[in-house]
């Protein structure tokens, strides 16, 4: 078993972002644009604090994921 963090959302940083955003939108009953915009709004300030590397560290990705998931849950509850 690997000790590495396995991000559910790291694919949003790749060319698979629309496929993943479509699935997340269905899961959280949101629009795809809400999912993508929310990810950018969550990730940008966190990534701005990271040293200037092209690779996102596991710790940084985990921080993005935790905040992104919390935000998605809040958004999906406001639609109910």
ZIBELPE-V233182 format. One record per residue. N is the residue number from 1. NEAR is the number of other ideal C-beta (glycine too) atoms within 12 Angstrom. D_FIRST is the distance of its C-alpha to the first C-alpha in Angstrom with 2 decimals. Layout:
<<N NEAR D_FIRST> <N NEAR D_FIRST>>
This chain:
<<1 4 0.00> <2 6 3.80> <3 6 6.67> <4 12 8.99> <5 19 11.19> <6 14 11.54> <7 26 15.29> <8 20 17.12> <9 35 20.29> <10 25 19.77> <11 22 21.32> <12 34 24.53> <13 24 24.84> <14 14 25.11> <15 9 27.64> <16 15 25.72> <17 24 26.95> <18 18 29.62> <19 17 27.51> <20 25 24.98> <21 30 27.94> <22 21 29.64> <23 20 26.78> <24 34 26.51> <25 27 30.29> <26 15 30.33> <27 19 27.64> <28 28 29.53> <29 18 33.02> <30 28 33.81> <31 19 35.37> <32 23 33.30> <33 17 35.34> <34 25 34.48> <35 34 30.75> <36 26 31.18> <37 22 33.73> <38 31 31.69> <39 38 28.67> <40 22 31.08> <41 19 32.81> <42 29 29.65> <43 30 28.07> <44 16 31.30> <45 14 32.09> <46 23 28.55> <47 24 28.46> <48 12 31.99> <49 15 30.83> <50 20 28.20> <51 12 29.57> <52 8 30.94> <53 9 28.03> <54 9 27.24> <55 14 23.47> <56 25 22.17> <57 20 19.89> <58 18 16.71> <59 18 18.75> <60 26 21.65> <61 29 19.86> <62 21 18.42> <63 24 22.00> <64 35 23.44> <65 29 21.15> <66 21 22.01> <67 24 25.68> <68 36 25.79> <69 25 24.39> <70 17 26.88> <71 27 29.63> <72 34 28.90> <73 20 29.06> <74 18 32.35> <75 27 33.78> <76 22 32.98> <77 13 34.57> <78 13 37.68> <79 14 38.23> <80 10 38.42>>
